[in-house]
Amino acid sequence: MQTVWITNNNDIEELRLPAIDDEVIDGVRWGAVDEFFTAAFWKCQSELHIRKAEYSNHRLGRNLLEEVAVCLLGGYGIPAEMGLKAFERLKVRNLVDGNATEEQLKNHLSEPFQIGGRSMRYRFAGQKAKYLASCLPAVSGWAPECGDLELRDQLKRLPGIGPKTASWIVRNHRASDQVAIIDIHLHRAGRMIGLFPDHSEPTKDYASLEQRFLTFAEAIAVRASVLDALIWDYMRRIGPTSGHRRSNRASAQPEQLALAF
C-alpha cells in the first residue's frame, strides 16, 4: 500500500493506493507515486487537479459548429497555440459560420500570425481551408440528439475528420467520457507504462487503443475526459521523450509522498 497526502488550501486528505507491483489492469503496474508517469503518478495528479476543478472544461467553441472548426484547425503538425490563433482569427472575421468559401478561408489562414513575438505561418492552409469549406456548411444547424458515439460516427463521415478529430470534437462539446483522443502525446504516455504496445499506431489501432485507455481510466477511478486532457497537457509540456517504459524517481521515499498546491 502507498499513502499520499494531498493538501488543498488548509485541508489535508489521505489517499491510499495499491502497492507498486500491483496491476491496475493486465500488463500495467501501479508503480510508485513518486515516479514520473506511472499509473500512480497519473492518479495522484488527477486527484490534485480535480480538487481545483481543472481539466474539466473542454469546450473551445461556443457551439458544435465552432468546435468542429477549432478542432479541424488543430491536430497533428499544428501547435496548440497556432490552432487557437487561427480559429480566433476566423471567428473574429465571421468566417466560421459555414458561409465562407475555400478561397476566403485559405487567404485568411495564409496571413502570418504573431505568436510569442515571432511571425509564423499556419501549415496546411490550403488543405484545412478545403476541409472547413466542406464541413462547416454540413454541420451548420446540426442539433443532434444522438449519443456520443453516434455523434462521433456522423462526424467521421465528413471530409478531413478521422477518429481522433471526431473524438476531440465530441469530448470537448459534450465533456464525454465515452471517447478518447489518442494523439502522439497520449500514445507516448501509454507506451511508457505498458498500456499501449510499443509497436502500436493510433492511425491503425485507434479503436483498440481507445478501449484500452477507457478501461485504464475506469480502473483508476478518474473520468476519461479529465485524464485524457491532463496527460495531453503534461506530455506536450515536457516535449519529446522516449516512448518506452522508464523509471524516473522524484523522491527518495518510495512509500509516502506529500503533494501540495
C-alpha positions as CSV (number, residue, x, y, z in Angstrom):
1,M,0.0,0.0,0.0
2,Q,1.2,3.5,-0.8
3,T,0.0,6.6,1.0
4,V,-0.2,10.1,-0.4
5,W,-1.3,13.3,1.5
6,I,-2.9,15.9,-0.7
7,T,-3.1,19.4,0.7
8,N,-5.8,21.7,-0.6
9,N,-5.7,25.1,1.0
10,N,-6.0,24.2,4.7
11,D,-7.3,20.7,4.2
12,I,-5.2,17.6,4.2
13,E,-6.6,14.4,2.6
14,E,-5.1,11.0,2.7
15,L,-5.1,9.0,-0.5
16,R,-4.3,5.3,-0.3
17,L,-3.1,3.5,-3.5
18,P,-2.3,-0.2,-4.1
19,A,1.3,-1.4,-3.8
20,I,3.9,-0.6,-6.5
21,D,3.8,-4.0,-8.2
22,D,0.1,-4.5,-8.1
23,E,-1.5,-4.3,-11.5
24,V,-4.1,-1.7,-12.4
25,I,-5.2,-3.7,-15.5
26,D,-3.5,-6.5,-17.3
27,G,0.1,-5.5,-18.1
28,V,0.1,-2.2,-16.3
29,R,1.6,-1.9,-12.8
30,W,0.6,0.9,-10.4
31,G,4.2,1.9,-10.0
32,A,5.4,4.4,-7.4
33,V,3.6,7.6,-6.7
34,D,7.0,9.4,-6.7
35,E,7.9,8.0,-10.1
36,F,7.1,10.2,-13.1
37,F,4.4,9.0,-15.5
38,T,3.4,5.8,-13.6
39,A,-0.3,4.9,-13.2
40,A,0.0,6.0,-9.6
41,F,1.5,9.3,-10.7
42,W,-1.4,10.0,-13.1
43,K,-3.9,9.1,-10.4
44,C,-2.4,11.5,-7.9
45,Q,-2.1,14.3,-10.4
46,S,-5.7,13.8,-11.4
47,E,-6.8,14.0,-7.8
48,L,-4.9,17.2,-7.3
49,H,-6.3,18.9,-10.4
50,I,-9.9,17.6,-9.8
51,R,-9.9,19.5,-6.5
52,K,-9.0,22.7,-8.4
53,A,-11.7,22.0,-11.0
54,E,-9.1,21.9,-13.7
55,Y,-9.1,19.8,-16.9
56,S,-12.8,19.5,-16.7
57,N,-13.9,22.4,-19.0
58,H,-13.0,21.3,-22.5
59,R,-15.1,23.5,-24.8
60,L,-13.1,25.7,-27.2
61,G,-16.1,26.9,-29.3
62,R,-19.5,28.2,-28.3
63,N,-21.4,25.6,-30.2
64,L,-20.8,22.4,-32.2
65,L,-20.1,24.4,-35.4
66,E,-17.2,26.3,-33.7
67,E,-16.0,23.1,-32.1
68,V,-15.7,21.4,-35.4
69,A,-13.8,24.5,-36.8
70,V,-11.3,24.8,-33.9
71,C,-10.5,21.0,-33.8
72,L,-10.1,20.9,-37.6
73,L,-7.6,23.8,-37.3
74,G,-5.6,21.9,-34.7
75,G,-4.1,18.4,-34.6
76,Y,-1.0,16.8,-36.0
77,G,1.7,19.2,-37.0
78,I,-0.2,22.2,-35.7
79,P,1.0,23.6,-32.3
80,A,-2.0,24.2,-29.9
81,E,-1.2,27.9,-29.8
82,M,-1.3,28.2,-33.6
83,G,-4.5,26.3,-33.9
84,L,-6.2,28.6,-31.4
85,K,-4.8,31.7,-33.1
86,A,-6.1,30.5,-36.4
87,F,-9.6,29.8,-35.0
88,E,-9.8,33.2,-33.3
89,R,-8.8,35.0,-36.5
90,L,-11.5,33.2,-38.5
91,K,-14.1,33.7,-35.8
92,V,-13.4,37.4,-35.4
93,R,-13.7,37.8,-39.2
94,N,-17.0,35.9,-39.2
95,L,-15.6,33.0,-41.3
96,V,-16.8,30.0,-39.2
97,D,-20.5,30.3,-39.8
98,G,-20.5,27.9,-42.7
99,N,-20.7,30.6,-45.4
100,A,-17.1,31.2,-46.2
101,T,-15.6,29.9,-49.4
102,E,-12.5,27.7,-49.6
103,E,-10.6,30.6,-51.2
104,Q,-11.6,33.0,-48.5
105,L,-10.6,30.6,-45.7
106,K,-7.2,29.9,-47.4
107,N,-6.4,33.5,-47.8
108,H,-7.1,34.4,-44.2
109,L,-5.2,31.3,-42.9
110,S,-2.2,32.2,-45.2
111,E,-1.6,35.6,-43.5
112,P,1.2,35.4,-40.9
113,F,0.4,35.1,-37.2
114,Q,2.2,36.7,-34.3
115,I,3.0,34.1,-31.6
116,G,5.4,34.7,-28.8
117,G,6.7,37.8,-30.5
118,R,7.5,35.8,-33.7
119,S,5.9,35.9,-37.1
120,M,4.7,32.4,-38.0
121,R,2.7,30.8,-40.8
122,Y,0.0,28.3,-40.5
123,R,0.8,25.0,-42.0
124,F,-1.6,23.2,-44.4
125,A,-3.6,26.4,-45.0
126,G,-4.9,25.1,-48.3
127,Q,-5.8,21.6,-47.0
128,K,-7.5,22.9,-43.9
129,A,-9.4,25.6,-45.8
130,K,-10.8,22.8,-48.1
131,Y,-11.9,20.7,-45.1
132,L,-13.5,23.7,-43.4
133,A,-15.4,24.8,-46.5
134,S,-16.9,21.3,-46.8
135,C,-17.5,20.5,-43.1
136,L,-18.9,23.8,-41.7
137,P,-21.9,24.1,-44.1
138,A,-22.7,20.4,-43.4
139,V,-22.6,20.9,-39.6
140,S,-24.4,24.3,-39.6
141,G,-27.8,23.8,-38.0
142,W,-27.0,20.4,-36.5
143,A,-28.7,19.7,-33.2
144,P,-28.0,16.0,-32.8
145,E,-29.9,14.3,-30.1
146,C,-28.0,11.0,-30.5
147,G,-25.4,9.5,-28.1
148,D,-21.8,10.5,-28.1
149,L,-20.6,7.5,-30.1
150,E,-23.3,8.1,-32.7
151,L,-22.3,11.7,-33.0
152,R,-18.7,10.7,-33.5
153,D,-19.7,8.3,-36.3
154,Q,-21.6,11.2,-38.0
155,L,-18.6,13.5,-37.7
156,K,-16.2,10.8,-39.2
157,R,-18.2,10.9,-42.4
158,L,-17.1,14.5,-43.0
159,P,-14.0,15.4,-45.1
160,G,-10.8,15.6,-43.0
161,I,-12.3,14.2,-39.8
162,G,-10.9,10.9,-38.7
163,P,-11.5,9.1,-35.4
164,K,-9.1,11.3,-33.4
165,T,-10.6,14.6,-34.5
166,A,-14.1,13.3,-34.2
167,S,-13.4,12.1,-30.7
168,W,-11.8,15.5,-29.9
169,I,-14.9,17.3,-31.0
170,V,-17.2,15.1,-29.1
171,R,-15.1,15.2,-25.9
172,N,-14.9,19.0,-26.0
173,H,-18.5,19.6,-26.9
174,R,-20.1,17.1,-24.5
175,A,-17.4,16.5,-21.9
176,S,-17.8,12.9,-23.0
177,D,-16.1,10.0,-21.1
178,Q,-17.1,7.6,-23.9
179,V,-14.3,8.6,-26.2
180,A,-10.6,9.3,-26.0
181,I,-8.2,11.5,-28.1
182,I,-5.4,9.1,-28.9
183,D,-2.8,11.6,-30.2
184,I,1.0,11.4,-30.1
185,H,1.1,12.7,-26.5
186,L,-1.4,10.3,-25.1
187,H,0.1,7.4,-27.1
188,R,3.6,8.2,-25.8
189,A,2.4,8.2,-22.2
190,G,0.5,5.0,-22.7
191,R,3.6,3.2,-24.1
192,M,5.7,4.4,-21.1
193,I,3.6,2.4,-18.7
194,G,2.8,-0.6,-20.9
195,L,-0.8,0.5,-21.5
196,F,-0.2,0.5,-25.3
197,P,2.1,-1.9,-27.2
198,D,5.3,-0.3,-28.4
199,H,4.5,-1.3,-32.0
200,S,1.0,0.1,-32.0
201,E,0.0,3.1,-34.1
202,P,-3.0,5.3,-33.5
203,T,-3.7,5.6,-37.2
204,K,-4.2,1.8,-37.5
205,D,-5.2,0.7,-34.0
206,Y,-7.4,3.6,-32.8
207,A,-10.3,1.5,-31.6
208,S,-8.3,-0.9,-29.5
209,L,-6.1,1.8,-28.1
210,E,-9.1,3.9,-27.1
211,Q,-10.8,1.0,-25.4
212,R,-7.6,0.2,-23.5
213,F,-7.4,3.8,-22.3
214,L,-11.0,3.9,-21.3
215,T,-10.6,0.7,-19.3
216,F,-7.5,2.2,-17.6
217,A,-9.3,5.4,-16.6
218,E,-12.1,3.4,-15.1
219,A,-9.7,1.2,-13.2
220,I,-8.0,4.2,-11.5
221,A,-11.4,5.9,-11.0
222,V,-10.7,9.1,-13.0
223,R,-13.0,10.4,-15.6
224,A,-11.6,9.6,-19.0
225,S,-12.1,13.2,-20.3
226,V,-10.2,14.6,-17.4
227,L,-7.4,12.1,-17.6
228,D,-7.1,12.5,-21.3
229,A,-6.7,16.3,-21.0
230,L,-4.3,16.1,-18.1
231,I,-2.0,13.6,-19.8
232,W,-2.0,15.6,-23.1
233,D,-1.1,18.8,-21.3
234,Y,1.7,17.3,-19.2
235,M,3.2,15.3,-22.1
236,R,3.2,18.2,-24.6
237,R,4.9,20.4,-22.0
238,I,7.8,18.0,-21.4
239,G,8.3,17.6,-25.1
240,P,9.6,14.5,-27.0
241,T,10.7,11.7,-24.8
242,S,11.3,8.0,-25.3
243,G,8.1,6.1,-25.8
244,H,9.4,3.2,-23.9
245,R,8.9,2.4,-20.3
246,R,11.1,4.5,-18.0
247,S,12.0,4.9,-14.3
248,N,12.5,8.4,-13.0
249,R,12.1,8.7,-9.3
250,A,11.1,12.1,-7.9
251,S,11.8,11.3,-4.3
252,A,14.0,9.1,-2.1
253,Q,11.0,8.0,-0.1
254,P,9.1,5.2,-2.0
255,E,6.0,4.7,0.0
256,Q,4.8,8.1,1.2
257,L,4.8,11.4,-0.6
258,A,3.2,14.7,0.4
259,L,1.7,16.6,-2.5
260,A,0.5,20.2,-2.2
261,F,-1.0,23.1,-4.2
